[in-house]
Amino acid sequence: MIVKVLSGGNTRELECEKGENLLALLQRHGYHITARCGGRGSCGKCKVKVLQGAFENQREDFVLSCLATVGNDCAVEVFETEGGGLTYARAALSAADGEEGFGVALDIGTTTMAFSLVDLKTGAEIETSGVLNSQGAYGADVISRIVSANEGNAAALQRCVLDQTRDMLHTFMQKYSLPTLKRLAVCGNTTMLHLFLQKSVKGIGQYPFTAEFLDIVRLSGAELSLPVEEIVLLPSVAAYLGADIVAGGLAANLSAGNDLLVDIGTNGEMLLHVDGKFLSTSTAAGPCFEGANIECGTGGVSGAIDSVCRKDGKLEYTTIGGAPAVGICGAGLVDAIALMLRENVIDGTGAFTGDEERFYLSENVYISQKDVRNFQLAKSAIYAGIRVLLQRAGLDFEKVDRLYIAGGLGFYLDRDNAVEVGLLPEELKDKIEVIGNSALAGTKMCLCAAKNLERAQELARGAEYIDLSADAAFMDEYISNMNFGESDAYDD
């Protein structure tokens, strides 16, 4: 069988066996097509346009490639996902040991990968760049990736991130005429770090949730065929609390007061400093805030709607980079849901009040009833995690000094809207500080100074992890905050 593939104006002819899965064929030949549901046909992100031939389950001119099998010669157009528009706040100088050369900090997120080129002598950031994690082709969240790895795709998952890392390192070296890179410092959730090294994730995916490694890992660049002298992986706390939140804790300097860091992403990781000790937890918020499970959702790419408001009676929005709207990211989703509540498009239960079940922000970008339901699940998980973590610490709202919000959502989040939709507690609204990608900032600190890597190890080993997966108090909070409105607020 011959499958002609049109992508970005270029056409290739791919040979395959009759009955082969179309998505698997495209991925095998290097096309980065998002399949955030893990190939179950539920996310709709792997859609391709049928130019010639026909497939079962085809709707008009489109078909979900994960559900399509090749029965005859055909031609399709694919729409690869890129992340060149991802933006990350530039950080101040990192304290440095004065080492000659250049290094790169890497934050491997479930959805995005963020890179920072740094002058090791001064700690100055030279350039940041980001791409969407091409592992998204194997599922949107860590559970999907774990399942995929256990089904025989571990090498492919590792290849995804290593290829993207290698490409970015070469780009930095060529652009700045660097003969070599001294060090690559890497953070990420525990699953991402295991996949980076192709270590087994079987234990992470089943009770009692154990990891192959949690401490600092050092290896040479040659061991992973990366153009860098040394690779250092930052330490993690537990199977579901990774090096990203540890790095974030360093960047936020969680050591002076009763401070809480919440990284709003797929895992909803949280780190609390109180009375000289650290407590931590994670909540399965799901990938909603990073664009998955949302019909028009996308990551923080160029053209993603990142804010929504009503001004002078007109619906207005902004996009990342000022580009034409291509979808909506997490911060834009928070704004849109808040607006829908204020205008009674949806009621306190999240149901649409009229006959329409789509709320259009632009001609092609909308919020559906299913999107609202997925948002409710995610926002309630974050809120409940905050509540229970503070309860376990014996800390009332008024005794919290600062609530740091990190992650991709942390660049654009409107705190008033976040409180209105029940994502964050109203009692903490005036204590919220949005700090962007704290994981990348903390990784740069470890890249430049050995003492910071030691601090990261101390934090990771000293943090108490609270497992909420079977916690009755968490489930009570989770259910009670599912709806919108004052009736769901926690009453002290």
C-alpha positions in Angstrom: 0.0 0.0 0.0 1.1 3.6 -0.7 0.0 6.5 1.5 0.8 9.9 0.1 1.2 12.4 2.9 1.0 16.2 2.5 2.5 18.3 5.3 3.6 21.9 5.2 3.5 22.0 1.4 5.8 18.9 1.1 4.6 15.5 -0.1 6.0 12.0 0.8 5.0 8.5 -0.2 5.0 6.0 2.6 4.8 2.2 2.1 2.8 0.1 4.5 1.0 -3.2 4.9 -2.7 -3.4 4.4 -4.5 -3.0 7.7 -1.8 -0.9 9.3 -2.9 1.8 11.7 -2.6 5.2 10.1 -1.4 7.1 13.2 1.3 4.4 13.9 2.5 4.7 10.3 2.7 8.5 10.5 4.5 8.4 13.8 7.0 5.8 12.6 8.0 8.1 9.7 8.6 11.1 12.0 5.3 13.1 11.9 4.6 14.7 15.2 0.8 14.2 15.5 -0.8 14.7 18.8 -2.9 11.8 20.2 -3.5 12.9 23.7 -6.0 10.2 24.5 -3.4 7.6 23.8 -5.1 6.5 20.6 -8.5 5.8 21.9 -10.4 8.1 19.6 -11.6 10.5 22.3 -9.5 13.6 22.1 -9.9 14.4 18.4 -6.4 15.8 18.1 -5.0 13.3 15.6 -7.4 14.3 12.9 -6.1 14.2 9.3 -7.7 15.4 6.0 -8.4 12.7 3.5 -7.4 13.8 0.0 -7.8 10.6 -1.8 -9.3 7.2 -0.9 -11.7 6.5 2.0 -11.6 5.2 5.6 -14.1 3.7 8.0 -15.2 6.2 10.6 -14.5 9.0 8.2 -16.5 12.2 8.7 -16.8 14.4 5.6 -13.1 14.9 4.5 -11.5 14.1 7.9 -10.7 11.0 9.9 -9.1 10.3 13.3 -5.8 8.7 12.3 -5.7 6.6 15.6 -8.9 4.8 14.5 -8.0 4.6 10.8 -6.6 1.5 9.1 -5.1 1.6 5.6 -7.1 -0.6 3.2 -6.1 0.9 -0.1 -3.7 3.4 -1.6 -4.7 6.9 -0.3 -3.5 10.4 0.3 -3.9 12.5 3.5 -2.9 15.9 4.8 -1.5 16.0 8.3 -1.2 19.0 10.6 1.8 18.6 12.8 2.0 20.3 16.1 4.8 22.8 16.8 5.7 24.7 19.9 7.9 27.6 18.6 5.5 30.1 20.1 5.9 28.9 23.6 7.1 31.7 25.9 8.8 31.7 29.2 9.7 34.6 31.4 13.3 35.6 31.4 14.9 35.2 34.8 17.4 37.3 36.7 21.0 36.2 36.8 21.5 32.8 38.6 24.1 32.6 41.2 27.1 31.0 39.5 30.3 29.2 40.5 32.2 31.1 37.8 32.8 28.0 35.6 33.9 28.7 32.1 31.5 27.6 29.3 27.9 27.3 28.5 25.1 25.0 29.7 21.5 24.3 29.1 18.6 23.9 31.6 15.8 21.7 30.5 12.3 21.3 32.0 10.6 18.3 30.5 6.9 18.9 31.0 4.2 16.4 30.1 3.0 18.9 27.5 5.9 21.2 26.8 9.7 21.2 26.9 11.4 24.4 27.9 15.1 25.1 27.3 17.4 27.8 28.6 20.9 28.5 27.3 23.1 29.9 30.1 26.5 31.4 30.5 27.9 29.3 33.4 30.5 31.9 34.4 28.0 34.7 35.0 24.7 32.9 35.3 23.3 35.0 32.5 20.5 33.6 30.4 21.3 33.8 26.7 18.1 32.4 25.2 15.0 30.5 26.1 13.0 28.3 23.7 10.2 25.8 24.0 8.6 23.0 22.0 5.6 20.8 22.6 6.7 17.5 23.9 6.3 15.1 21.0 5.5 12.3 23.4 2.0 13.7 23.2 1.6 11.4 20.2 1.4 8.6 22.8 -1.0 10.2 25.2 -1.7 13.5 27.0 -0.9 12.6 30.6 1.6 10.5 32.5 -0.8 7.6 32.9 -1.2 7.3 29.1 2.6 7.5 28.7 3.1 4.8 31.3 0.6 2.5 29.6 2.2 3.2 26.3 5.7 2.5 27.6 4.5 -0.8 29.2 3.0 -1.8 25.9 6.4 -1.7 24.2 6.9 2.0 23.3 9.5 2.9 25.9 12.2 3.3 23.4 10.0 5.4 21.1 9.0 7.7 24.1 12.7 8.2 25.0 13.6 8.9 21.3 10.9 11.6 21.2 12.5 13.7 24.0 16.1 12.9 23.1 15.6 13.9 19.5 14.0 17.2 20.5 16.7 17.8 23.0 19.5 17.0 20.6 17.9 19.3 18.0 17.7 22.2 20.4 21.2 21.8 21.7 22.5 21.8 18.1 20.4 24.9 17.4 22.0 26.8 20.3 25.5 25.7 19.4 25.1 26.8 15.7 23.4 30.1 16.5 26.0 31.2 19.0 29.1 29.4 17.5 29.6 27.2 20.5 32.1 24.4 20.0 30.8 22.5 23.0 28.2 22.6 25.8 29.5 21.9 29.3 26.4 20.7 31.1 22.7 19.8 30.6 20.6 20.1 33.8 17.2 18.3 33.6 14.0 18.5 35.7 10.6 17.1 35.1 8.0 15.0 36.8 9.2 11.5 37.9 7.7 9.8 34.9 9.2 12.2 32.4 12.7 11.6 33.9 12.3 7.9 33.8 11.2 8.0 30.1 14.2 10.3 29.4 16.5 7.5 30.6 14.2 4.7 29.4 13.9 3.3 32.9 10.9 1.2 33.7 7.8 3.1 34.7 5.8 0.0 35.7 6.2 0.7 39.4 5.0 4.3 39.0 1.8 3.1 37.4 0.6 0.7 40.0 0.3 0.6 43.8 2.3 1.2 45.9 3.7 3.7 43.3 7.4 3.2 43.4 10.1 4.7 41.2 13.3 3.2 39.9 15.2 6.3 41.1 14.6 9.5 42.9 18.1 10.9 43.7 20.4 13.0 41.5 21.6 11.1 38.4 24.8 12.0 36.6 25.9 10.7 33.2 27.9 11.7 30.2 26.3 13.2 27.1 27.8 10.4 25.1 25.6 7.9 27.0 22.5 9.5 25.5 24.2 10.6 22.3 23.7 14.3 23.2 26.3 17.0 22.3 27.1 17.9 25.9 29.8 16.9 28.3 27.7 16.1 31.3 24.0 15.5 32.1 22.6 16.0 35.5 19.0 15.0 36.5 17.6 16.8 39.5 16.1 14.8 42.4 12.5 13.9 42.8 10.4 13.4 46.0 8.2 10.5 45.1 6.6 8.7 42.2 4.1 11.5 41.6 6.1 14.4 42.9 9.0 15.2 40.7 12.1 17.2 40.2 10.1 20.0 38.6 8.4 20.9 41.9 11.8 20.6 43.7 13.3 23.0 41.3 10.3 25.3 41.7 10.8 25.3 45.4 14.3 26.5 45.0 13.3 29.3 42.6 10.5 30.5 44.9 12.9 30.3 47.9 10.4 28.4 50.0 12.3 28.7 53.3 11.4 32.0 54.9 7.7 31.7 55.8 4.5 29.7 55.4 4.6 29.6 51.7 2.8 27.3 49.3 3.9 26.6 45.7 1.3 25.1 43.3 2.4 24.0 39.8 -0.8 23.9 37.9 -0.4 21.2 35.3 -1.4 17.7 34.6 -0.2 16.5 38.0 -1.1 19.5 40.1 2.1 19.3 42.2 2.2 21.2 45.5 5.0 22.0 47.9 4.3 23.7 51.3 6.9 25.2 53.6 5.7 25.5 57.2 7.6 25.8 60.5 10.9 24.8 58.9 9.6 21.7 57.2 8.3 20.8 53.8 5.0 18.9 53.0 4.1 17.9 49.5 1.4 16.3 47.4 0.0 16.0 43.9 -3.5 15.8 42.5 -4.6 14.2 39.3 -5.9 17.4 37.7 -5.5 15.9 34.2 -4.2 17.8 31.2 -7.1 20.2 30.9 -5.0 23.2 31.8 -2.5 22.3 29.1 -5.0 22.0 26.4 -5.9 18.3 26.3 -9.4 17.1 26.8 -10.6 20.5 25.6 -12.0 20.4 22.1 -10.2 23.6 20.9 -7.5 23.3 23.6 -3.8 23.8 22.9 -0.6 24.4 24.8 1.0 27.8 25.3 1.8 28.2 21.6 1.6 31.1 19.3 -2.0 31.9 18.6 -3.3 30.3 21.8 -6.1 32.5 23.4 -4.7 33.4 26.8 -7.2 36.0 28.0 -10.9 36.6 27.5 -13.1 39.5 28.6 -16.2 41.5 27.8 -15.3 45.2 27.0 -17.9 47.8 26.0 -20.3 45.0 25.3 -17.9 43.2 22.9 -16.2 39.9 23.5 -12.5 40.4 23.3 -9.5 38.1 23.7 -5.7 38.1 23.3 -3.5 35.5 21.9 0.1 34.5 22.6 2.3 36.4 20.2 -0.6 38.4 18.9 -1.1 35.7 16.2 -4.5 34.6 14.8 -6.4 32.4 17.2 -5.7 28.7 16.8 -7.1 27.4 20.1 -7.3 28.2 23.8 -4.7 27.5 26.5 -5.3 27.1 30.3 -5.3 30.7 31.3 -7.7 31.6 28.5 -10.0 28.7 29.6 -10.2 30.1 33.1 -11.2 33.5 31.8 -13.7 32.0 29.4 -15.4 29.9 32.1 -15.6 32.9 34.4 -17.2 35.0 31.7 -19.7 32.3 30.9 -20.7 32.2 34.6 -21.1 35.9 34.9 -23.2 36.1 31.7 -25.3 33.1 32.7 -24.2 31.0 29.7 -23.7 28.2 32.2 -25.3 27.8 35.7 -23.7 26.9 39.0 -23.7 23.2 38.0 -21.8 23.9 34.8 -24.7 23.2 32.5 -25.5 25.4 29.6 -28.6 27.5 30.3 -29.8 27.7 26.7 -30.2 25.4 23.7 -26.6 26.0 22.5 -23.9 23.8 23.9 -21.0 25.8 22.5 -19.8 29.3 23.4 -17.8 30.8 20.6 -14.8 33.0 21.3 -13.8 33.3 17.6 -15.1 31.8 14.4 -13.3 28.5 15.1 -12.5 28.5 18.8 -15.3 27.6 21.3 -16.0 26.1 24.7 -18.3 23.1 24.7 -20.4 21.4 27.4 -17.8 18.6 27.6 -15.0 21.2 28.0 -16.8 22.7 31.0 -17.2 19.3 32.6 -13.5 18.5 32.2 -12.6 21.9 33.6 -14.8 21.3 36.7 -12.9 18.0 37.4 -9.5 19.7 37.0 -10.2 22.9 39.0 -11.8 20.9 41.8 -8.7 18.7 42.1 -6.4 21.7 42.5 -8.7 23.4 45.0 -9.2 20.2 47.1 -5.4 19.5 47.1 -4.7 22.9 48.5 -7.3 22.6 51.2 -6.2 19.1 52.4 -2.5 19.9 52.3 -3.1 23.0 54.5 -5.3 20.9 56.8 -2.6 18.2 57.2 -0.1 21.0 58.1 -2.5 22.4 60.6 -2.4 25.8 58.8 -5.3 28.1 58.5 -5.8 30.3 55.4 -4.9 33.5 57.3 -1.5 32.0 58.4 -0.4 31.4 54.8 2.1 34.1 53.7 2.2 33.5 50.0 0.6 31.3 47.4 2.9 30.9 44.4 1.3 29.8 41.1 3.7 28.2 38.6 3.6 26.3 35.4 2.5 27.3 32.0 -0.7 28.7 33.5 1.4 30.8 35.8 2.3 33.3 33.1 -1.2 34.6 32.2 -3.5 33.6 35.0 -6.1 36.2 36.2 -6.3 35.6 39.9 -9.8 37.1 40.3 -11.1 34.7 37.6 -9.2 31.8 39.1 -11.0 32.4 42.4 -14.4 33.0 40.8 -14.3 29.6 39.1 -13.2 27.8 42.2 -9.7 26.9 41.1 -8.1 28.8 44.0 -9.5 29.6 47.5 -10.9 33.1 47.8 -9.2 33.5 51.2 -5.8 33.4 49.5 -6.6 35.7 46.6 -4.5 38.6 48.0 -1.6 36.3 48.7 -1.3 34.9 45.1 1.9 35.5 43.2 2.2 34.3 39.7 5.8 33.2 38.9 5.7 31.4 35.6 8.0 28.5 34.9 9.6 28.2 38.3 10.8 24.7 37.4 13.0 26.0 34.6 14.3 28.8 36.9 15.3 26.4 39.6 17.0 24.1 37.1 19.1 27.0 35.9 20.1 27.6 39.5 21.3 24.0 39.8 23.0 24.2 36.4 25.2 27.1 37.6 25.9 26.4 41.2 26.7 23.1 42.9 25.4 24.3 46.2 21.9 24.7 44.7 22.0 21.1 43.5 22.8 20.1 47.1 19.9 22.2 48.3 17.6 20.4 45.8 18.7 17.1 47.2 18.1 18.2 50.8 14.7 19.5 49.9 13.7 16.3 48.0 14.8 14.0 50.7 13.4 16.1 53.5 9.9 16.7 52.1 7.1 14.6 53.5 4.8 13.3 50.7 1.1 13.1 51.4 -0.7 10.6 49.2 -4.2 11.8 48.3 -5.2 9.0 46.0 -7.3 7.3 48.7 -7.8 10.2 51.1 -11.4 10.6 52.3 -11.0 14.3 53.2 -9.6 14.9 49.7 -12.6 13.2 48.1 -15.0 15.2 50.2 -13.4 18.5 49.2 -13.2 17.4 45.6 -16.9 16.6 45.4 -18.0 19.7 47.3 -16.1 22.1 45.0 -17.2 20.5 41.8 -19.9 23.1 41.1 -19.4 26.8 40.8 -20.6 29.5 43.2 -20.7 30.3 46.9 -22.5 27.2 47.9 -19.3 25.3 47.2 -17.0 27.5 49.2 -15.4 25.9 52.3 -16.7 27.2 55.5 -14.1 27.3 58.3 
